[in-house]
Amino acid sequence: MSVKDYTCPPDSFVQSINIHTLLPQQEPFVMIDALKHFSMSVVETTLHIRPKNLFVEQESLAASGMLENIAQTCAARIGYINKYILKKDIQVGFIGAVRNMEIACLPKIGDIITTTVAIVEEAFGISLATATIKSGDKTLATTEIKIAVKEE
């Protein structure tokens, strides 16, 4: 598929990308299945909760798994920008801060969650974002997250 503007690609292109090419994490620690949508300010990913997921406890994805899913959604955004826009290698990022995390419900085995990260501000390799995890129309979690990217 030919894409004219990688900063605003069609969702069909984004959804065809192998998520492993955008992330520094490797199996079994990959906590997103696919990139669903990309823009410079908003990214969406999906994850099917499976029994063998490292963060599944008592039939549900643990809160720590939800946070890792959000962090990897941020990483997928950075990976996409590096690969398709800046033509650079994948960079490692770190969680700088998590604020106001609210979990309404833990997703269960078999659920498919959609994680949306919206960038609020970026400066000096640090991104401040809001994140929401949903299953269908139900909001499962919200938070603010600060991600720092390790400069090479």
Backbone bond lengths (Angstrom), bond angles and torsions (degrees), N, CA, C in turn:
res aa  C-N    CA-C-N  psi(-1)  N-CA   C-N-CA  omega(-1)  CA-C   N-CA-C  phi
1 M - - - 1.450 - - 1.522 109.01 -
2 S 1.309 115.79 132.31 1.451 121.63 178.89 1.527 109.72 -90.36
3 V 1.317 115.38 127.33 1.463 120.85 179.26 1.518 107.76 -116.94
4 K 1.325 116.43 126.22 1.462 120.49 -178.85 1.527 112.21 -83.60
5 D 1.321 116.40 -36.09 1.463 120.79 -176.48 1.525 109.31 -130.80
6 Y 1.323 116.61 102.17 1.463 120.94 -178.52 1.527 112.93 -70.65
7 T 1.342 118.03 -13.43 1.463 119.40 177.53 1.526 111.91 -78.01
8 C 1.325 116.81 -16.58 1.469 121.59 179.30 1.534 108.77 -144.28
9 P 1.335 117.09 62.93 1.464 120.52 -173.81 1.528 112.19 -76.93
10 P 1.337 116.74 157.45 1.464 118.67 173.96 1.530 110.41 -66.38
11 D 1.330 116.11 145.90 1.464 120.16 -179.83 1.521 111.87 -58.08
12 S 1.339 117.53 -32.06 1.473 119.80 179.77 1.525 111.00 -61.93
13 F 1.333 117.82 -36.91 1.463 120.83 176.20 1.526 110.33 -68.30
14 V 1.325 116.20 -49.14 1.464 121.83 -178.02 1.528 110.48 -57.04
15 Q 1.321 116.99 -43.63 1.463 121.78 -176.97 1.526 112.68 -70.72
16 S 1.329 117.56 -15.78 1.471 120.59 178.81 1.530 112.69 -86.56
17 I 1.321 118.17 -7.40 1.468 122.33 -176.70 1.529 110.15 -76.04
18 N 1.326 116.12 133.55 1.467 121.58 172.88 1.531 107.20 -71.29
19 I 1.320 116.46 114.88 1.467 121.68 -174.34 1.529 112.19 -57.77
20 H 1.323 117.18 -29.07 1.474 120.75 -179.16 1.529 112.29 -64.43
21 T 1.339 117.34 -21.08 1.464 120.12 179.31 1.525 112.42 -79.38
22 L 1.331 116.93 -8.68 1.464 120.71 -177.98 1.523 113.89 -107.50
23 L 1.324 116.96 -14.07 1.465 121.17 -171.58 1.524 113.03 -110.36
24 P 1.341 117.36 144.39 1.463 119.43 170.84 1.531 111.41 -76.39
25 Q 1.336 117.85 -23.19 1.464 121.58 179.80 1.529 109.70 -73.85
26 Q 1.324 115.30 150.23 1.465 121.19 177.15 1.521 108.84 -128.10
27 E 1.324 115.99 163.13 1.467 121.05 178.90 1.527 109.27 -57.41
28 P 1.299 118.48 143.11 1.471 128.23 7.59 1.528 113.18 -92.09
29 F 1.329 117.68 17.48 1.458 120.65 -173.40 1.527 113.39 -96.60
30 V 1.318 118.19 6.25 1.460 120.73 178.48 1.527 108.75 -76.59
31 M 1.322 116.27 124.41 1.467 121.88 -174.11 1.524 113.57 -112.24
32 I 1.336 116.98 17.94 1.460 121.63 171.22 1.518 108.15 -138.93
33 D 1.329 115.75 144.80 1.467 120.75 179.84 1.514 112.43 -93.56
34 A 1.323 116.72 -36.95 1.462 119.16 -173.44 1.521 110.95 -156.63
35 L 1.321 113.30 150.89 1.453 121.28 169.82 1.528 105.88 -85.44
36 K 1.311 117.05 127.79 1.469 121.72 -176.33 1.530 111.50 -101.56
37 H 1.338 116.08 -37.79 1.467 121.40 -177.78 1.528 108.64 -151.28
38 F 1.345 115.45 143.76 1.460 120.44 175.14 1.518 109.37 -137.70
39 S 1.320 115.15 133.17 1.459 123.33 161.75 1.523 104.37 -141.67
40 M 1.308 117.36 170.61 1.462 118.95 -178.09 1.531 111.94 -63.54
41 S 1.327 117.37 -23.41 1.461 119.69 -176.94 1.526 114.88 -110.49
42 V 1.333 118.39 -16.08 1.467 121.17 -178.02 1.523 109.83 -138.63
43 V 1.331 115.17 135.00 1.465 120.64 176.28 1.526 108.12 -133.38
44 E 1.349 115.63 143.92 1.464 121.30 177.50 1.517 109.44 -129.04
45 T 1.326 115.15 138.98 1.462 121.41 175.73 1.523 109.22 -130.60
46 T 1.332 114.92 165.60 1.465 120.33 174.94 1.522 109.58 -125.92
47 L 1.330 114.53 154.34 1.462 122.06 175.61 1.519 108.55 -146.23
48 H 1.326 116.03 126.48 1.465 122.51 173.31 1.527 106.27 -90.38
49 I 1.326 117.48 121.40 1.463 121.46 -178.21 1.525 108.48 -77.37
50 R 1.336 115.37 116.01 1.466 121.68 -177.20 1.529 110.25 -114.04
51 P 1.337 116.73 154.44 1.478 120.53 -177.93 1.526 113.83 -58.24
52 K 1.340 117.80 -31.07 1.468 120.61 -176.02 1.528 113.41 -86.63
53 N 1.326 117.87 1.67 1.455 121.24 178.38 1.532 109.11 -60.26
54 L 1.323 116.53 133.31 1.469 121.68 -177.47 1.528 113.44 -58.54
55 F 1.325 117.29 -24.59 1.460 121.05 -176.08 1.527 113.46 -100.46
56 V 1.320 117.98 8.00 1.464 120.25 177.66 1.523 109.41 -81.62
57 E 1.333 114.36 126.47 1.468 122.19 177.16 1.520 107.45 -133.72
58 Q 1.306 117.50 127.89 1.465 122.62 177.18 1.535 111.68 51.41
59 E 1.344 115.51 49.43 1.472 122.81 174.10 1.532 115.01 72.84
60 S 1.345 118.33 5.84 1.465 121.40 -179.07 1.526 110.52 -132.47
61 L 1.328 115.77 154.82 1.458 120.45 172.45 1.524 107.60 -75.68
62 A 1.323 116.66 124.45 1.468 122.08 -178.67 1.529 110.59 -66.95
63 A 1.319 115.89 160.27 1.464 121.57 177.74 1.528 110.98 -56.64
64 S 1.330 117.14 -38.23 1.471 120.52 178.42 1.526 110.92 -63.20
65 G 1.315 117.58 -34.24 1.461 121.68 176.28 1.518 111.84 -68.91
66 M 1.325 116.01 -35.71 1.466 119.67 177.11 1.530 110.36 -66.09
67 L 1.332 116.60 -41.53 1.458 120.36 178.00 1.527 110.63 -64.89
68 E 1.321 117.18 -42.21 1.470 120.24 178.06 1.525 110.71 -64.10
69 N 1.312 117.78 -37.14 1.464 121.95 176.24 1.533 110.30 -61.04
70 I 1.312 117.25 -42.55 1.467 121.24 177.61 1.527 110.26 -64.37
71 A 1.329 116.91 -46.07 1.468 120.91 179.85 1.527 110.95 -60.96
72 Q 1.333 117.34 -40.43 1.463 119.81 179.58 1.527 111.86 -72.74
73 T 1.321 117.63 -27.13 1.463 119.59 172.83 1.526 109.15 -64.92
74 C 1.331 116.71 -41.19 1.470 120.82 173.85 1.527 110.34 -61.21
75 A 1.332 116.57 -42.75 1.470 121.41 179.95 1.525 111.30 -63.71
76 A 1.330 117.28 -37.46 1.467 120.68 178.54 1.529 110.43 -64.51
77 R 1.322 116.58 -37.77 1.469 120.40 176.59 1.525 110.38 -62.75
78 I 1.321 116.01 -48.11 1.467 120.38 179.64 1.529 110.06 -63.21
79 G 1.329 116.72 -42.17 1.463 120.78 178.30 1.516 112.22 -61.37
80 Y 1.330 117.37 -41.69 1.465 121.48 177.87 1.531 110.07 -62.58
81 I 1.323 116.65 -48.49 1.468 120.17 -179.79 1.525 110.29 -59.06
82 N 1.338 116.96 -46.17 1.462 119.83 -179.60 1.521 111.68 -62.28
83 K 1.330 117.27 -47.54 1.468 120.98 -174.77 1.525 112.73 -71.52
84 Y 1.310 117.75 -48.36 1.461 120.46 -170.40 1.521 115.04 -97.09
85 I 1.312 118.45 -24.89 1.465 120.34 -177.20 1.528 111.38 -105.26
86 L 1.337 116.61 -51.36 1.467 120.45 -177.42 1.522 113.65 -89.82
87 K 1.344 116.29 -13.03 1.481 122.18 -179.33 1.531 111.10 57.03
88 K 1.345 115.14 46.47 1.465 122.40 179.30 1.520 109.61 -118.83
89 D 1.329 115.14 169.48 1.461 120.90 175.40 1.526 110.20 -74.13
90 I 1.322 114.63 165.75 1.464 121.43 176.30 1.525 109.16 -63.14
91 Q 1.331 116.33 138.60 1.458 121.84 176.20 1.524 109.43 -110.35
92 V 1.306 115.44 149.95 1.462 121.38 177.50 1.524 108.22 -87.84
93 G 1.327 115.42 135.56 1.456 120.87 177.30 1.518 110.25 -116.82
94 F 1.303 115.40 162.77 1.458 121.86 -179.73 1.521 109.43 -132.45
95 I 1.324 116.09 144.69 1.456 120.15 174.13 1.523 107.24 -73.83
96 G 1.331 116.28 119.11 1.456 120.67 179.01 1.518 112.08 -89.08
97 A 1.328 115.78 -35.62 1.465 120.32 -179.81 1.521 109.69 -164.91
98 V 1.309 114.98 149.84 1.462 122.76 172.80 1.522 106.04 -128.29
99 R 1.335 116.37 128.02 1.468 120.10 -178.58 1.519 109.95 -131.22
100 N 1.305 114.37 146.87 1.468 121.94 172.84 1.525 113.60 55.07
101 M 1.325 117.17 39.21 1.467 119.11 178.01 1.524 108.96 -74.27
102 E 1.315 114.48 124.99 1.456 121.33 177.43 1.520 108.49 -123.76
103 I 1.322 116.28 125.36 1.460 121.41 178.92 1.526 107.68 -114.39
104 A 1.318 115.42 115.29 1.465 120.92 179.52 1.524 110.79 -84.37
105 C 1.336 115.82 -33.88 1.462 120.42 -174.90 1.526 108.64 -162.90
106 L 1.321 117.04 142.41 1.464 121.64 175.54 1.526 109.11 -87.95
107 P 1.346 117.53 135.98 1.465 119.06 177.42 1.528 110.88 -70.38
108 K 1.308 115.46 146.34 1.470 122.67 -177.77 1.526 110.50 -97.56
109 I 1.328 115.42 161.20 1.461 120.90 173.37 1.527 108.17 -53.50
110 G 1.319 116.09 133.05 1.460 121.98 -178.89 1.514 113.68 98.30
111 D 1.344 117.36 -21.34 1.465 120.40 178.35 1.522 110.16 -70.58
112 I 1.316 115.94 150.60 1.463 122.26 170.73 1.519 106.31 -113.54
113 I 1.325 115.21 120.43 1.462 119.53 -179.49 1.527 110.13 -103.86
114 T 1.320 114.58 148.16 1.459 122.20 174.94 1.521 107.00 -116.53
115 T 1.316 115.57 125.88 1.463 121.34 -178.76 1.520 108.71 -111.83
116 T 1.318 115.96 126.50 1.462 122.20 179.19 1.518 108.71 -115.86
117 V 1.321 115.41 126.81 1.464 121.98 176.50 1.522 107.39 -117.32
118 A 1.325 115.87 125.53 1.464 122.14 178.39 1.525 108.84 -115.45
119 I 1.313 115.99 123.49 1.462 121.09 -178.82 1.528 109.55 -75.44
120 V 1.320 115.07 127.77 1.462 121.66 178.60 1.521 109.66 -93.88
121 E 1.343 115.50 -42.09 1.459 120.81 -176.79 1.523 109.49 -159.38
122 E 1.337 116.20 146.35 1.469 121.58 175.39 1.520 109.00 -136.48
123 A 1.339 115.33 135.31 1.457 120.78 176.42 1.519 109.40 -163.15
124 F 1.328 116.42 136.98 1.460 123.17 173.56 1.527 113.32 53.31
125 G 1.330 117.36 41.14 1.461 121.17 177.17 1.519 114.43 77.61
126 I 1.330 117.11 10.91 1.466 121.15 178.68 1.525 108.67 -118.86
127 S 1.322 115.51 131.86 1.464 121.35 178.07 1.520 109.39 -114.57
128 L 1.325 115.86 132.40 1.456 122.43 172.10 1.517 106.19 -106.33
129 A 1.334 116.51 128.61 1.461 120.23 -175.12 1.519 111.16 -141.75
130 T 1.323 114.54 159.90 1.459 120.97 168.32 1.520 106.58 -106.54
131 A 1.315 116.50 149.63 1.461 120.60 -178.32 1.519 109.90 -136.95
132 T 1.329 114.36 144.66 1.458 121.88 177.47 1.520 108.50 -135.87
133 I 1.321 116.57 133.71 1.464 121.86 173.45 1.520 107.43 -112.48
134 K 1.347 114.99 129.16 1.463 120.87 178.74 1.518 110.06 -127.44
135 S 1.320 114.62 154.97 1.461 122.55 167.73 1.519 104.62 -124.62
136 G 1.328 116.31 108.07 1.461 119.66 -170.89 1.516 108.48 64.84
137 D 1.329 117.26 -129.25 1.463 121.81 179.05 1.524 112.97 -91.81
138 K 1.322 116.90 -3.24 1.467 121.65 -175.17 1.533 110.79 -88.68
139 T 1.326 116.11 123.16 1.463 120.90 176.09 1.523 108.80 -78.97
140 L 1.344 115.44 122.55 1.461 121.26 -179.11 1.521 112.38 -95.52
141 A 1.339 116.65 -36.48 1.465 120.03 -176.31 1.521 110.43 -156.69
142 T 1.331 114.79 150.90 1.463 122.05 172.99 1.525 108.09 -139.05
143 T 1.318 115.82 152.22 1.464 120.06 177.06 1.518 110.22 -165.43
144 E 1.311 114.73 169.67 1.458 123.37 167.13 1.518 105.68 -111.95
145 I 1.334 116.59 139.57 1.459 120.25 -178.38 1.520 109.40 -138.12
146 K 1.324 114.96 143.05 1.458 121.83 175.23 1.525 106.79 -115.08
147 I 1.332 116.30 126.08 1.464 122.30 -178.92 1.528 108.80 -118.82
148 A 1.313 116.30 131.12 1.462 122.22 175.46 1.519 108.33 -109.19
149 V 1.319 116.75 135.76 1.458 121.86 179.62 1.517 108.97 -101.51
150 K 1.329 115.11 130.61 1.466 120.98 178.72 1.524 108.55 -72.28
151 E 1.314 116.15 122.11 1.464 120.67 178.00 1.516 109.65 -77.20
152 E 1.315 114.95 143.43 1.470 119.80 -178.18 1.500 111.19 -89.01
